[in-house]
Amino acid sequence: MLKLMRAPNLLIGQHWVNVLATAGIGCELHNRYLNGALGEIPADQCAPELWLTDERDEMMARRLIDVALHGPAAGTPSWRCGQCSETLEAQFTVCWQCGTARDPLGD
């Protein structure tokens, strides 16, 4: 296993887990419950940590998280669902018509 990064909070950490899981990258979120120990344990050791189960996925995982952090660039065109051909705005990652996930790295 490889520690990929610390998340600023549990919500964002879980979002990153979901992003990676959608792309088929195995990972775990550690330190989910250490926030309650803050003060007894140093703050930098209580943050949620994202760990990859296969370190060969590191570059792809970092790229996906970067895309998730920054969202689509201004002016990014809409995308078309490969399953049902619905046209969706760039910020959507799942087709609202059929539920098919968009390719996380673009079409």
C-alpha positions as CSV (number, residue, x, y, z in Angstrom):
1,M,0.0,0.0,0.0
2,L,1.0,3.6,-0.7
3,K,0.0,6.7,1.2
4,L,-1.1,9.0,-1.5
5,M,-2.0,12.2,0.4
6,R,-3.8,13.7,3.3
7,A,-7.3,15.1,2.8
8,P,-8.2,18.5,4.4
9,N,-11.3,16.9,5.9
10,L,-13.3,13.7,5.9
11,L,-15.9,14.8,3.3
12,I,-13.2,15.6,0.7
13,G,-11.3,12.4,1.5
14,Q,-14.4,10.3,0.9
15,H,-15.1,12.2,-2.3
16,W,-11.6,11.3,-3.5
17,V,-12.2,7.7,-2.6
18,N,-15.4,7.8,-4.7
19,V,-13.6,9.4,-7.7
20,L,-10.9,6.7,-7.6
21,A,-13.3,3.9,-7.1
22,T,-15.3,5.0,-10.1
23,A,-12.1,4.8,-12.2
24,G,-11.4,1.3,-10.8
25,I,-8.5,2.3,-8.5
26,G,-8.5,0.5,-5.2
27,C,-7.9,2.8,-2.2
28,E,-8.7,3.2,1.5
29,L,-9.4,6.2,3.6
30,H,-7.5,6.0,6.9
31,N,-7.9,8.1,10.1
32,R,-11.7,8.5,9.6
33,Y,-12.3,8.7,13.3
34,L,-9.2,10.4,14.7
35,N,-10.8,13.9,14.6
36,G,-12.2,13.1,18.1
37,A,-8.7,12.6,19.4
38,L,-7.5,16.0,18.2
39,G,-5.7,17.6,21.2
40,E,-4.6,14.2,22.5
41,I,-2.9,13.4,19.2
42,P,-1.1,16.1,17.1
43,A,-3.4,17.7,14.5
44,D,-1.2,16.7,11.6
45,Q,-1.7,13.0,12.6
46,C,-5.5,13.2,12.8
47,A,-6.2,14.2,9.2
48,P,-7.8,11.6,6.9
49,E,-5.3,9.9,4.7
50,L,-5.9,8.3,1.2
51,W,-4.0,5.1,0.7
52,L,-3.7,3.2,-2.6
53,T,-3.9,-0.6,-2.6
54,D,-1.6,-0.8,-5.7
55,E,1.2,1.8,-5.9
56,R,1.3,1.4,-9.7
57,D,-1.9,3.5,-9.7
58,E,-0.2,6.5,-8.2
59,M,0.1,8.7,-11.3
60,M,-3.4,8.0,-12.5
61,A,-4.8,8.6,-9.0
62,R,-3.0,11.9,-8.7
63,R,-4.3,13.0,-12.1
64,L,-7.9,12.1,-11.3
65,I,-7.8,13.9,-7.9
66,D,-6.3,17.0,-9.6
67,V,-9.2,16.9,-12.1
68,A,-11.7,16.5,-9.2
69,L,-10.1,19.4,-7.3
70,H,-10.1,21.9,-10.1
71,G,-13.2,20.8,-12.1
72,P,-13.6,21.6,-15.8
73,A,-11.8,24.6,-17.2
74,A,-13.8,27.6,-18.2
75,G,-15.3,27.1,-21.6
76,T,-15.0,23.3,-21.5
77,P,-17.5,21.9,-24.0
78,S,-20.4,19.7,-23.1
79,W,-20.0,16.0,-23.4
80,R,-22.2,13.3,-25.0
81,C,-23.0,10.1,-23.1
82,G,-21.6,7.0,-24.9
83,Q,-24.6,4.9,-23.7
84,C,-27.7,7.0,-24.5
85,S,-26.3,10.0,-26.4
86,E,-27.6,12.6,-23.9
87,T,-25.7,15.9,-24.0
88,L,-24.4,17.0,-20.6
89,E,-22.6,20.1,-19.3
90,A,-18.9,19.7,-18.5
91,Q,-19.3,19.7,-14.7
92,F,-21.4,16.6,-14.7
93,T,-19.6,13.3,-14.3
94,V,-22.6,11.0,-14.6
95,C,-25.4,11.0,-17.2
96,W,-28.7,12.0,-15.6
97,Q,-30.6,10.1,-18.3
98,C,-29.1,6.6,-17.9
99,G,-26.6,6.9,-15.0
100,T,-23.5,6.0,-17.1
101,A,-20.3,7.5,-15.6
102,R,-18.2,9.8,-17.8
103,D,-14.7,8.8,-18.6
104,P,-12.9,10.6,-15.7
105,L,-10.0,11.8,-17.9
106,G,-12.2,13.2,-20.7
107,D,-14.0,11.8,-23.7
